[in-house]
Amino acid sequence: MSIIGTEVQPFTAQAFKNGEFIEVSEESFKGQWSVLCFYPADFTFVCPTELEDLQNEYAALKELGVEVFSASTDTHFTHKGWHDSSETIGKITYAMIGDPSQTLSRNFDVLNEVSGLADRGTFIIDPDGVVQAAEINAEGIGRDASTLVNKIKAAQYVRNNPGEVCPAKWQEGDETLKPSLDLVGKI
């Protein structure tokens, strides 16, 4: 079953953000656009490159009204330890959710049951707490956070302009489509 169009399921977790521990729940995703980025584990190899890349896009995402959350099955204590000991991870200012219970990873269907680790999953969540986009990569394939900016702009446009859709490679300011009988077979 697809997670697209479903509300974030109830959960409560601890996260590390800006030098302190905070509680995060499904309510944390409501009232603004959110990106939830799962990764396999702290103190690994591809993960820090992705998290740093996400931090590099954080200002652009914040300008769009987006809050960013990362999550792994590590604890929030491990996130703090990694943040304090890694120059790369030390740059991160968004919340790093600990999911040792694997509840959140299961809710988003990214838990690898054999390893007990999360797959690389990226989810765009609208202000109502509804998942609008999902991407899941194999463990060895890193993601490019710059693609999130355009995906979110498209999702925001569609939400704010009912009846219009954004075609492939759509950029802000480009023409959109208005699905109708007149367009069938003409694109």
C-alpha positions, 0 to 999 in steps of 0.5 A: 500500500502506498504511503502517498496521501496518508497522514503521518501515523502517531509516534513519539521520539526523542531528537537532538537539535541545536545542542538539546534534546527535544520530543518529536511526534506526528504533531511536529509535522503539522502547520508547515511543510516538512521533509523527513529523511531516513538514513541507515546509521550514525558513524557510517560513510554515505550518511554524513555526506547526505546529511551535510548536503541536506544542511547545505539546502536547509536555508533554501528549504526554510525560505519555503517554510519547510522544516527538516528532520532526519531519522535513523534507528540510533538513539538521540544520545548517539546523534549527539555523540556523532554531532559532537565528534564529527566536523561534518555532522557538527554543522547540522542544525535541523532535528536528528530523530532517534528511532531505536524502537523502530516505530517511525521507520516501520510507520514509513515502511523503510525498516530493513527487518534483517539489519534493523536499520532504516533504508534511505527514505525521503518524504515530503509532508504537507502542513496537514501532516499528509505525505505528498512525496516519497523516495526510497533508495538502496543503502549504497545510493546517496541522495541529492538534497537540491532536488527537494527544493523543486519538488517542494515548490511543485507540491506547494504550487499544486496545493495552492492552485487546485486543478493545475499540475506540474509537468516533468522538469517544472521550474517555478514560473514555468507553465503548468497543465490543467488536466481536461478532456482537451489535453488527452492524447495531445501531450 
